[in-house]
Amino acid sequence: MHAPPAGPTVHVVSPNPAQDRLQVVPRLVAGEVHRAVEVVSRPGGKGMIVARGTVRLGGRAALHGFVGGSVGAQISAGCRELGIDDRHVPIAGETRVTTVIVDRATGDSTVINEPGPEVGAGEVDALVGGLVAAVRPGDLVVCTGSLPRGAPAELYARCVTALRGRGVRTVVDTSGPGLGSAIRSGPDVLKVNEEELRADGGLIGAGETADLDTLMARALAAGVGAVVVTRGAAGLSYRSADEGWDVSSPEVPVVNATGSGDMMLAGFVTSLARGNDLPTALRTGAAAGAANAQRLEPDLDGRDEVDELVGSAVATPVPGVRP
């Protein structure tokens, strides 16, 4: 095993990991029997994609979550194989499996997410305590993915609050019940897609329509330091109280876009950890997301692949942005 690279660590908090089982079929037809032409099984979930992307890009990564049973053992083994610092809390329940069916004819993916095991208050305390003990000044912390049963909706907000004053930057990528509390906890960056931002999350009324800048401004007013909104092939947008960027995504042949938002996040935080400026980090994120979409399974070949695409990701400043 190679020694981990020097520099800050990207700590990824992903409480509900999964073993991804990806199956490719010639054409997906509901109600029919299919024969898979390709099958890939590997540790997955949003957090694993971010951590994997970080190490592929030459960064340091640690994973914090809950693992249990034989599937959980596969997750931990995958961390060791990739050089990711395995800081999962062991639990009695069995880690979930996520089934991804890829329609080769269209490139569309159908994802079936299992609910995952149940965790208790003591296990949640162990996760938060372990995270606080592991971070060092200069590190970045990414909270991403769904929560397992038994975990409080405020778990990510609790992590952000516990890390305040420790010299780390916090990034939250979540949706659903925990989004509102996570926003109000004041993370340095909120990363969402446009659909998630339009959901309630404690920000806007259900069903309300508003332009993207208005929604991002509301998130800033609610307490986050900055907002990154991914828009698929259209790229991404960044807003803070005094800086705004719209970034185009490189045009690539899409094989499977599953996980591209997570890989964009990996590129973004790894670039920040490397000391790059904000536009470079955003462009690196867009390039990493595009590189991921060219592959069957969520992954990168390495830093060279992303560097080749960075030049095609154009960052355009947006002046006069205020919440």
C-alpha positions in Angstrom: 0.0 0.0 0.0 1.4 3.4 -1.0 1.7 6.1 1.7 -1.1 8.6 1.5 -0.3 11.9 -0.2 0.6 15.0 1.8 -1.8 17.8 2.4 -5.2 18.3 3.9 -7.6 15.4 4.2 -11.1 15.4 2.6 -13.3 13.8 5.3 -16.5 12.4 3.7 -19.4 11.8 6.1 -21.8 9.4 4.4 -23.8 7.5 7.0 -25.7 5.2 4.6 -23.1 3.6 2.3 -24.0 0.9 -0.1 -22.5 -1.8 -2.3 -23.4 -0.9 -5.9 -24.5 -3.6 -8.2 -24.6 -2.2 -11.8 -26.3 -4.3 -14.5 -26.3 -3.3 -18.2 -29.2 -4.5 -20.4 -29.6 -4.0 -24.2 -32.9 -2.2 -23.6 -35.0 -1.9 -20.4 -38.7 -2.7 -20.8 -40.8 -2.7 -17.6 -42.4 -6.0 -16.8 -40.1 -8.0 -19.1 -37.3 -10.5 -18.3 -33.9 -9.2 -19.1 -30.4 -10.7 -19.5 -27.6 -8.5 -18.3 -24.7 -8.1 -20.8 -22.4 -6.6 -18.2 -22.3 -6.6 -14.4 -20.1 -4.5 -12.0 -20.3 -4.8 -8.2 -18.2 -2.5 -6.1 -18.5 -0.2 -3.0 -20.7 2.7 -3.8 -23.0 5.4 -2.5 -22.5 9.1 -2.8 -19.8 9.2 -0.2 -17.7 6.5 -1.7 -17.9 8.2 -5.1 -16.6 11.4 -3.6 -13.8 9.7 -1.7 -12.8 7.5 -4.7 -12.7 10.6 -6.9 -10.5 12.4 -4.3 -7.9 9.7 -4.3 -8.0 9.3 -8.0 -7.2 13.0 -8.3 -4.2 12.6 -5.9 -5.8 13.7 -2.7 -6.3 12.3 0.8 -9.7 11.0 1.8 -11.3 9.5 4.9 -14.8 8.0 5.0 -17.1 8.3 8.1 -20.3 6.3 8.2 -21.8 3.1 9.5 -21.0 -0.4 8.1 -22.3 -3.8 9.1 -22.4 -7.5 8.0 -20.8 -9.0 5.0 -21.7 -6.1 2.7 -20.2 -3.7 5.2 -17.0 -5.7 5.2 -16.8 -5.3 1.4 -17.1 -1.5 1.9 -14.2 -1.5 4.4 -12.1 -3.7 2.1 -12.8 -1.3 -0.8 -11.5 1.6 1.4 -8.3 -0.2 2.1 -7.8 -1.2 -1.6 -8.3 2.5 -2.7 -6.1 4.0 0.1 -9.1 5.7 1.8 -8.9 6.0 5.5 -11.7 3.8 6.8 -13.3 5.5 9.8 -16.7 3.8 9.6 -18.5 2.9 12.9 -19.4 -0.8 13.0 -23.1 -1.7 13.6 -25.1 -4.8 13.9 -27.3 -4.3 10.8 -26.4 -5.2 7.3 -25.2 -2.5 4.9 -27.5 -2.0 2.0 -27.1 -2.9 -1.7 -28.0 -0.4 -4.5 -29.1 -1.8 -7.9 -28.4 0.3 -10.9 -29.8 -0.9 -14.3 -28.3 0.8 -17.3 -30.3 0.8 -20.6 -27.6 0.5 -23.2 -29.9 1.7 -26.0 -30.7 5.1 -24.3 -27.9 5.5 -21.7 -30.6 6.0 -19.0 -30.1 4.5 -15.5 -32.7 3.1 -13.2 -31.6 3.1 -9.6 -33.2 1.1 -6.8 -32.1 2.3 -3.3 -32.6 0.0 -0.3 -33.4 1.8 2.9 -30.3 0.6 4.8 -29.9 -0.6 8.3 -31.0 1.0 11.5 -28.6 2.9 13.8 -28.9 3.9 17.5 -28.1 7.1 19.4 -24.8 5.6 20.7 -23.7 4.8 17.2 -24.6 8.3 16.0 -22.6 9.8 18.9 -19.6 7.6 17.9 -19.8 8.9 14.3 -19.8 12.6 15.3 -17.2 12.1 18.0 -14.9 10.2 15.7 -15.2 12.9 13.0 -14.4 15.7 15.5 -11.4 13.8 16.7 -10.1 13.0 13.2 -10.1 16.5 11.6 -7.2 18.8 11.6 -7.0 22.5 10.7 -7.1 23.0 6.9 -9.1 19.8 6.2 -12.4 19.8 4.3 -15.5 17.9 5.5 -18.1 16.8 3.0 -21.5 15.6 4.4 -23.4 13.7 1.6 -26.0 11.2 1.0 -29.1 9.8 2.6 -29.4 8.9 6.3 -30.0 5.4 7.6 -33.1 4.6 9.7 -32.6 5.8 13.3 -30.3 8.7 12.4 -31.7 12.1 13.2 -32.6 14.4 10.3 -30.3 17.0 11.9 -27.2 14.7 11.8 -25.4 16.8 9.2 -26.4 20.0 11.0 -24.9 18.5 14.1 -21.6 17.7 12.3 -21.3 21.2 11.0 -22.0 22.7 14.4 -19.5 20.4 16.1 -16.8 21.4 13.6 -17.2 25.1 13.9 -14.0 26.9 15.1 -11.8 24.0 14.2 -10.3 25.5 11.1 -12.0 23.2 8.6 -14.3 24.0 5.7 -17.7 22.2 5.6 -19.7 21.2 2.5 -23.2 19.7 2.7 -24.8 17.8 -0.2 -28.2 16.5 0.9 -31.9 16.7 0.3 -35.2 15.8 2.0 -35.9 16.3 5.7 -32.3 17.2 6.7 -31.8 19.9 4.1 -33.4 22.7 6.1 -31.6 22.1 9.3 -28.3 21.6 7.4 -28.7 25.0 5.7 -29.5 26.7 9.0 -26.4 25.2 10.6 -24.3 27.5 8.3 -22.0 25.2 6.3 -19.4 26.9 4.2 -20.8 25.4 1.0 -24.2 23.9 0.2 -24.1 21.7 -2.9 -27.4 20.7 -4.5 -29.0 20.1 -7.9 -31.6 22.5 -9.1 -34.5 20.1 -8.3 -33.3 19.7 -4.7 -33.1 23.4 -4.3 -36.6 23.8 -5.5 -37.9 21.3 -2.9 -39.0 22.8 0.4 -36.0 22.2 2.6 -37.2 25.0 4.9 -36.4 27.6 2.2 -39.4 28.0 -0.1 -43.0 27.0 -0.2 -43.9 23.7 -1.8 -44.6 24.2 -5.5 -43.3 27.8 -5.6 -41.5 28.7 -8.8 -38.6 31.2 -8.8 -35.6 31.8 -10.9 -32.3 30.0 -9.9 -30.6 33.2 -8.6 -33.5 33.9 -6.3 -33.4 30.4 -4.8 -29.6 30.6 -4.3 -30.0 34.0 -2.7 -32.5 32.6 -0.3 -30.1 29.8 0.7 -27.4 32.4 1.4 -29.8 34.4 3.5 -30.7 31.3 5.4 -27.1 30.9 6.6 -24.9 29.0 4.2 -21.6 30.6 3.1 -21.9 29.7 -0.6 -24.2 27.6 -2.9 -23.1 25.3 -5.7 -26.0 24.2 -7.9 -25.3 21.4 -10.4 -27.3 21.5 -13.7 -26.2 18.3 -15.4 -24.9 18.9 -18.9 -25.6 22.6 -18.5 -22.8 22.9 -16.0 -23.0 24.5 -12.5 -23.6 27.8 -10.8 -21.8 29.2 -7.7 -23.0 32.1 -5.5 -21.7 33.6 -2.3 -22.5 37.0 -0.8 -19.8 38.7 -2.9 -18.9 36.3 -5.7 -20.8 34.5 -8.5 -19.7 32.1 -11.2 -21.5 30.1 -13.9 -19.4 27.2 -15.2 -20.1 25.3 -18.4 -19.6 21.5 -18.5 -17.3 20.0 -21.1 -19.1 18.2 -23.9 -18.4 14.4 -23.7 -20.1 11.3 -25.0 -22.3 10.1 -22.1 -22.3 6.5 -21.2 -23.7 6.7 -17.7 -24.1 10.0 -15.8 -24.9 8.3 -12.5 -22.7 9.8 -9.8 -21.5 12.8 -11.9 -22.7 15.3 -9.4 -20.8 13.4 -6.7 -17.7 13.3 -8.8 -18.0 17.0 -9.5 -18.0 17.5 -5.8 -14.8 15.4 -5.5 -13.1 17.5 -8.1 -14.2 20.7 -6.4 -13.0 19.9 -2.9 -9.8 18.1 -4.0 -8.9 21.2 -6.0 -9.6 23.4 -3.0 -7.5 21.2 -0.8 -4.7 21.5 -3.3 -4.8 25.3 -2.7 -6.3 26.3 -6.1 -8.5 29.4 -6.5 -12.3 29.2 -6.6 -12.7 29.3 -10.4 -10.1 26.6 -10.9 -11.8 24.4 -8.3 -15.2 24.9 -10.0 -13.8 24.1 -13.4 -12.1 21.0 -12.0 -15.4 19.9 -10.5 -17.2 20.4 -13.9 -14.4 18.4 -15.6 -14.5 15.6 -13.1 -18.3 15.3 -13.5 -18.0 15.1 -17.2 -15.2 12.6 -17.1 -17.4 10.4 -14.8 -20.2 10.5 -17.4 -18.0 8.9 -20.0 -17.7 5.7 -18.0 -20.1 2.8 -17.2 -19.5 3.0 -13.4 -18.9 6.1 -11.3 -15.1 6.5 -11.4 -12.1 8.4 -12.9 -9.0 7.2 -14.7 -7.0 9.8 -12.8 -5.9 13.4 -12.7 -4.7 13.5 -16.3 -8.1 12.6 -17.6 -9.7 15.5 -15.7 -6.9 18.0 -16.5 -7.5 17.4 -20.2 -11.2 18.4 -19.8 -10.6 21.5 -17.5 -9.8 23.7 -20.5 -13.3 23.0 -21.9 -15.0 24.1 -18.7 -15.4 27.9 -18.9 -16.0 29.9 -15.7 -17.9 33.1 -16.3 -18.1 35.7 -13.5 -21.5 36.9 -12.4 -21.2 40.4 -11.0 -23.3 42.1 -8.4 -24.5 39.0 -6.6 -26.0 39.7 -3.2 -28.4 37.6 -1.0 
